[in-house]
Amino acid sequence: MGRIAGVTAAETRERLLKAAAEVFAARGYDGTRVADIAAAAGVSNGALYAHFGSKAELLVAALRAHGRRILAGLFAADPDRSAAELLLVLGRRLPRPREAPGYLVVEALVAARRDEDVARPMRDYVGERADWIAELVRTGQGDGELDPGLSPDALAHFCLLLAMGSALITPDLHAVDDAEWSALLTRVVAAIAPAERAESSPSVSPDGAESPPVVSPDGAESPPIAPPERAENPQ
């Protein structure tokens, strides 16, 4: 069994990535053999090695392919989303059940702690994710949506911790109400907006309703209490 007749090299690669995601999710990295992935894809071991140099390389390639599919779907749904909106949309997905490829990152992170062959490509993968988020933050800062005083790298690291941690805390271990999670994320994004934008935004309660204005003893209404001003970053 080698290359499948009538199937292009690109199609064979996609078959291998799909098979790898399914087998790794079902058996774990250590419990998966290269032969298992080749058999699931319907190709020979030689055909697999023609595309990927190792099991570790295939694991990280499957992770990248899954991430590209998610982002492609988001941009196709609304190509004009702002940076802040995109962060919100991605964040709202985190506590929800995901397909098997969505948990590949858990297998990869665990394997990377024990196996340097996995750790090397995973460092590149995590670095790429961090760079992409940091660039998204810079875009938001340039458009006036996000506070220019924030470190894009620090915010990217925060987002990575949330995203990768959410793959560990699955809904069957601990679930959160969608509306409550969304309200929390809305407040987080408001907190990292420029001060003037945050002050002009209404306060949102956990149930998604705007906070009422404050009424003084003489009956005059005051605007909702604004969040405290951010401390300047130490130089």
C-alpha positions in Angstrom: 0.0 0.0 0.0 1.6 3.3 -1.1 0.2 6.4 -2.6 -3.5 6.1 -3.5 -4.2 6.2 -7.2 -5.8 9.4 -8.4 -5.0 11.2 -5.1 -2.7 14.2 -5.2 0.2 14.8 -2.8 -1.7 17.6 -1.2 -4.8 15.4 -0.7 -2.6 12.7 0.8 -1.2 15.2 3.2 -4.6 16.3 4.3 -5.7 12.6 4.8 -2.7 12.1 7.0 -3.4 15.2 9.1 -7.0 14.2 9.6 -6.1 10.7 10.5 -3.3 11.9 12.8 -5.7 14.2 14.7 -8.2 11.3 15.2 -5.7 8.7 16.2 -3.8 11.0 18.6 -7.0 12.1 20.2 -8.2 8.5 20.7 -4.9 6.9 21.8 -2.7 9.7 23.0 0.7 10.5 21.7 2.6 7.8 23.4 0.0 5.2 22.5 0.1 6.0 18.8 2.4 4.4 16.3 3.2 5.9 12.9 1.8 2.7 11.4 -1.5 3.4 13.1 -1.8 6.8 11.5 -0.7 5.5 8.0 -3.3 2.7 8.3 -6.1 5.1 9.3 -5.2 7.3 6.3 -5.0 4.3 4.0 -1.4 4.9 3.0 1.9 3.1 3.6 4.5 4.1 6.2 6.7 5.2 3.4 4.0 7.6 2.0 3.7 9.1 5.5 7.4 9.7 5.8 7.4 11.3 2.4 5.3 14.1 4.0 6.4 14.1 7.6 9.8 13.3 9.1 8.6 12.0 12.5 5.5 11.4 14.6 6.3 14.6 16.6 6.3 16.6 13.4 3.0 15.1 12.4 1.5 15.9 15.8 2.4 19.6 15.5 1.4 19.8 11.9 -2.1 18.4 12.8 -2.3 21.2 15.5 -1.5 23.9 12.9 -4.0 22.5 10.4 -6.7 22.5 13.1 -5.9 26.1 14.1 -6.0 27.3 10.4 -9.5 25.7 9.9 -10.9 27.5 13.0 -9.5 30.9 11.9 -10.6 30.4 8.3 -14.1 29.7 9.5 -14.2 32.8 11.7 -12.9 35.1 8.9 -15.3 33.6 6.4 -18.3 34.2 8.8 -17.3 37.9 9.2 -14.2 39.2 7.5 -14.7 42.7 8.9 -14.5 41.8 12.5 -12.3 44.1 14.6 -9.4 42.8 16.7 -11.4 43.2 19.9 -14.4 41.4 18.4 -12.2 38.6 17.2 -10.7 38.2 20.7 -14.2 38.1 22.2 -15.4 35.5 19.6 -12.4 33.3 20.2 -12.8 33.6 24.0 -16.5 32.7 24.0 -15.6 29.3 22.4 -13.1 28.3 25.1 -15.5 26.7 27.7 -17.6 24.9 25.0 -17.2 21.2 24.0 -14.9 20.8 21.1 -14.2 18.2 18.5 -11.4 15.7 19.0 -8.7 17.8 17.2 -9.4 20.6 19.6 -7.8 18.6 22.4 -4.6 17.8 20.5 -2.9 20.6 22.3 -3.2 18.7 25.5 -1.4 15.6 24.0 1.3 17.9 22.6 1.9 19.8 25.8 2.1 16.7 27.9 4.4 14.9 25.4 6.6 18.0 25.1 7.4 17.8 28.8 8.9 14.3 28.3 10.2 14.3 24.7 12.5 16.9 23.3 11.5 15.8 19.8 8.1 17.1 20.6 9.3 20.1 22.6 11.3 21.6 19.7 8.4 21.9 17.2 6.0 22.8 20.0 8.1 25.8 21.0 7.9 27.0 17.3 4.1 26.3 17.3 3.4 28.2 20.6 5.7 31.0 19.4 3.7 31.3 16.2 0.4 31.4 18.1 1.8 34.1 20.5 3.1 36.2 17.6 -0.2 36.0 15.8 -2.1 37.2 18.9 0.4 39.9 19.6 0.0 41.2 16.0 -3.8 41.1 16.5 -3.3 43.2 19.6 -1.1 45.7 17.8 -3.8 46.0 15.1 -6.3 46.7 17.8 -4.1 49.3 19.4 -3.5 51.0 16.1 -7.2 51.1 15.5 -7.9 52.7 18.9 -9.7 49.6 20.3 -7.1 48.4 22.8 -4.9 50.3 25.3 -1.6 51.2 23.6 0.1 51.1 27.0 -0.4 47.3 27.2 2.3 44.9 26.2 1.1 42.9 23.1 3.4 40.1 24.2 2.0 40.0 27.7 -1.6 40.1 26.5 -0.8 37.3 24.0 0.7 35.2 26.8 -2.5 35.8 28.8 -4.6 34.6 25.9 -2.5 31.5 25.4 -2.9 30.6 29.1 -6.6 30.9 28.8 -6.8 28.9 25.5 -4.5 26.1 26.4 -5.9 25.9 30.0 -9.5 25.6 28.6 -8.4 22.4 26.8 -7.6 20.9 30.2 -10.7 22.0 32.0 -13.3 20.3 29.8 -17.1 20.9 30.3 -17.5 17.5 31.9 -15.0 18.5 34.6 -16.4 22.0 35.2 -19.0 23.9 33.2 -19.8 27.6 33.1 -22.9 29.4 31.9 -22.4 30.8 28.4 -24.1 34.1 29.3 -22.0 34.6 32.5 -18.8 33.7 30.7 -19.6 36.1 27.8 -20.4 38.9 30.3 -17.0 38.3 32.0 -15.1 38.4 28.7 -16.9 41.6 27.7 -15.7 43.3 31.0 -12.2 42.0 30.4 -12.1 43.5 26.9 -13.5 46.7 28.2 -10.7 46.8 30.8 -8.0 46.6 28.1 -9.6 49.3 26.0 -8.2 52.9 26.0 -9.3 54.8 29.1 -11.5 57.2 27.1 -13.3 54.3 25.4 -13.7 52.3 28.6 -15.2 55.4 30.4 -17.7 55.9 27.6 -18.9 52.3 27.7 -21.8 51.3 30.0 -21.0 49.0 32.8 -22.4 45.5 32.3 -23.8 43.3 35.0 -23.2 39.5 35.1 -26.6 39.0 33.4 -25.6 41.2 30.5 -27.8 44.2 31.6 -26.3 47.7 31.8 -25.8 49.1 35.3 -28.3 51.8 36.3 -27.1 55.4 36.7 -26.2 56.5 40.3 -28.8 58.8 41.8 -27.6 61.5 44.2 -29.5 62.6 47.3 -30.9 65.6 45.4 -32.4 63.3 42.7 -29.8 64.1 40.0 -28.5 61.2 38.0 -24.8 60.6 37.7 -23.2 58.3 35.0 -22.4 54.7 36.0 -19.2 54.5 38.1 -16.2 54.2 35.8 -13.5 51.6 36.5 -10.5 52.8 38.4 -7.8 54.4 36.2 -5.0 52.0 35.3 -1.7 52.4 37.0 1.0 53.4 34.5 3.4 50.6 33.6 6.7 50.9 35.5 9.6 52.0 33.3 
